[in-house]
Amino acid sequence: FLMTKLRLGRLPIQRDIIFKALYNSSTSSIKNTRTMRAKTEHMKGYSLLFEDLMQGQFEDHIDIIGDKGGAHLSMLLFNNTYNISKTFGILRKQLRVDIYVIRVVRNPYDNIATESVYHYSHVIKKLKEMRNLGNTSLLEVPKTALSRSAVEYFQLYFASEKVDAAADKTIDVLCSDLIDNPREEITKLCEFLGVQCSEDYISKCASHVFTEESHTSKLINWP
């Protein structure tokens, strides 16, 4: 809704309205995560809930506000003929703040394989069984699913490149680095955003990071 108005030049949009929309999106996401927690943990083996941290809450004031739905923003801008830098320029003017972009980078083959697998519940079940049993056989995923996921992945990649170029400041976080050194990478993110993060906060965040990287691509029978 907000990006549509910006795209069409329907200004001004009050600064507080944009911030409130971002905050409401955050609180709504937390509520949905709580509701879907059991299903998410069953399907993907993890939860995005940090029960002992202030997700969707704040005290006194907010230093940084944002949204984790970067894929949706990237594709919205990618599919629009309106110049991304102009859109970001409007945002900067309305918000009077810098725009930072955090991009998480994972092996493309693993991303494509994972997205393809999660389109099919029976394939997810088989994948979990294989991991539990240490099975080394390969998963059969429909070629159409792999092809669709590959196209979507590279569309997102090229879109994210344009978004990165238009932002004031960007950082790439490698999944492999985050898993190998979670405390160090989380500290880098705090420094990138210009906020002081306590040792307790960093430790609690680091405790949610997987201990080893998932290589779904090695479990797929590629065409």
C-alpha positions in Angstrom: 0.0 0.0 0.0 2.7 2.5 1.0 5.0 1.6 -1.9 2.0 1.9 -4.3 1.4 5.4 -3.2 5.0 6.3 -3.4 5.2 4.7 -6.9 2.3 6.7 -8.1 3.5 9.9 -6.6 0.6 10.3 -4.2 2.3 12.5 -1.7 2.7 13.6 0.9 2.5 10.5 3.1 3.0 11.6 6.7 6.2 10.3 8.3 4.4 9.0 11.4 2.0 7.0 9.2 4.9 5.1 7.5 6.5 4.4 10.9 3.3 3.2 12.4 2.7 0.9 9.4 6.1 -0.6 9.8 5.6 -1.1 13.6 2.1 -2.6 13.0 3.7 -5.0 10.4 6.2 -6.0 13.0 3.7 -6.7 15.8 1.4 -8.5 13.3 4.3 -10.7 12.1 5.1 -11.7 15.7 1.5 -12.6 16.4 1.4 -14.7 13.3 4.7 -16.4 14.2 3.3 -17.3 17.6 0.1 -18.7 16.0 2.1 -20.7 13.4 4.9 -21.7 15.7 4.2 -25.4 16.0 3.6 -25.8 12.3 6.8 -23.8 11.4 8.9 -25.8 13.8 7.4 -29.1 12.5 8.0 -28.1 8.8 11.3 -26.2 9.0 12.8 -27.3 12.3 13.1 -23.8 13.7 11.1 -20.8 15.0 11.6 -17.1 14.6 10.4 -16.4 18.1 12.8 -15.1 20.7 10.7 -15.3 23.8 13.1 -13.6 26.1 13.8 -10.6 23.8 11.6 -7.6 22.9 10.2 -8.7 19.5 7.5 -6.3 18.5 7.9 -4.2 21.6 9.9 -1.1 22.6 10.7 1.1 25.6 10.8 4.9 25.5 11.7 5.2 21.8 12.8 3.4 18.7 16.3 4.0 17.2 15.8 1.8 14.2 12.7 0.6 12.4 12.5 -1.7 9.4 11.0 -4.8 7.9 12.4 -8.3 7.2 10.2 -8.7 4.1 13.0 -7.6 1.7 11.9 -10.1 -1.0 8.5 -8.5 -1.4 10.0 -5.0 -1.6 12.6 -6.1 -4.1 10.1 -7.7 -6.4 7.7 -4.8 -6.2 10.4 -2.5 -7.3 11.8 -4.9 -9.9 8.4 -5.3 -11.6 7.8 -1.6 -11.7 9.1 0.7 -14.4 9.4 3.5 -11.8 13.1 4.2 -11.0 14.2 2.5 -7.7 16.5 5.4 -6.8 13.6 7.9 -7.3 11.4 5.7 -5.0 14.1 5.6 -2.3 14.6 9.4 -2.8 10.9 10.0 -2.0 11.2 7.7 1.1 14.3 9.6 2.3 12.5 13.0 1.8 9.4 11.8 3.7 11.2 9.9 6.5 14.2 12.2 6.9 16.4 9.1 7.7 19.0 7.0 5.9 17.9 3.8 4.4 20.0 0.7 5.3 19.7 -2.7 3.6 20.8 -6.0 5.1 21.1 -8.8 2.6 21.5 -12.4 3.7 23.5 -14.5 1.2 23.3 -18.3 0.9 24.5 -20.8 -1.8 22.1 -20.3 -4.7 21.7 -24.0 -5.2 20.7 -24.5 -1.6 18.2 -21.6 -1.8 16.6 -23.0 -5.0 16.5 -26.5 -3.7 14.9 -25.5 -0.4 12.2 -23.4 -2.1 11.4 -26.2 -4.4 11.1 -28.7 -1.6 8.7 -26.6 0.4 6.2 -26.5 -2.4 5.4 -30.2 -1.7 4.4 -31.6 1.7 5.3 -35.2 0.8 8.8 -34.1 -0.3 9.2 -32.2 3.0 8.3 -35.3 4.9 10.7 -37.4 2.9 13.5 -34.8 3.5 13.0 -34.9 7.3 13.0 -38.7 7.2 16.3 -38.8 5.2 17.9 -36.3 7.6 16.8 -38.3 10.7 18.0 -41.6 9.3 21.2 -40.3 7.7 19.8 -41.5 4.3 22.1 -40.6 1.4 19.6 -41.3 -1.4 18.4 -38.3 -3.5 15.0 -36.5 -3.4 12.9 -36.5 -6.5 11.6 -32.9 -7.0 9.4 -32.0 -10.0 11.5 -30.3 -12.7 8.8 -27.6 -12.9 9.3 -26.7 -9.3 13.1 -26.5 -9.6 12.7 -24.3 -12.7 10.2 -22.0 -11.1 12.3 -21.6 -8.0 15.4 -20.9 -10.1 13.7 -18.2 -12.1 12.3 -16.6 -8.9 15.7 -16.7 -7.2 17.5 -14.9 -9.9 14.7 -12.3 -10.3 15.1 -11.6 -6.6 18.9 -11.5 -6.9 18.9 -8.9 -9.7 16.2 -6.9 -7.9 18.2 -6.9 -4.6 21.2 -5.6 -6.6 19.2 -2.6 -7.7 17.8 -2.0 -4.2 21.4 -2.3 -2.7 22.6 0.3 -5.2 19.9 2.8 -4.2 20.3 2.4 -0.4 22.5 4.7 1.7 24.3 1.8 3.3 24.3 -1.9 2.7 25.8 -5.1 4.2 25.9 -8.7 3.0 25.7 -11.4 5.6 26.9 -14.8 4.5 24.9 -17.7 6.0 28.1 -19.7 6.3 29.8 -17.0 8.3 26.8 -16.5 10.5 26.7 -20.2 11.4 30.5 -20.4 11.9 30.8 -17.2 14.0 27.3 -16.1 15.1 28.5 -13.8 17.9 30.9 -12.0 15.6 28.4 -11.6 12.7 25.6 -10.4 15.0 28.1 -7.8 16.5 28.9 -6.7 13.0 25.2 -6.1 12.3 24.8 -4.1 15.5 27.8 -1.9 14.5 26.5 -1.6 10.9 23.2 -0.2 12.3 25.0 2.0 14.8 23.5 0.6 17.9 25.0 -0.8 21.1 24.0 -4.4 21.7 24.6 -5.9 25.1 26.5 -9.2 25.6 23.2 -10.7 26.8 21.4 -9.7 23.6 24.2 -11.0 21.4 24.4 -14.3 23.3 20.6 -14.9 23.1 20.5 -14.2 19.4 23.5 -16.4 18.8 21.9 -19.3 20.6 19.2 -19.4 18.0 21.6 -19.9 15.1 22.0 -23.4 13.6 25.2 -25.2 14.6 25.8 -26.3 11.0 24.7 -25.2 7.5 22.0 -27.1 5.7 22.9 -28.1 2.2 19.6 -29.1 0.7 21.1 -28.9 -2.8 23.1 -32.1 -2.1 19.9 -34.0 -1.4 18.2 -33.2 -4.7 18.3 -35.2 -7.9 19.0 -32.3 -10.3 17.9 -32.7 -13.9 
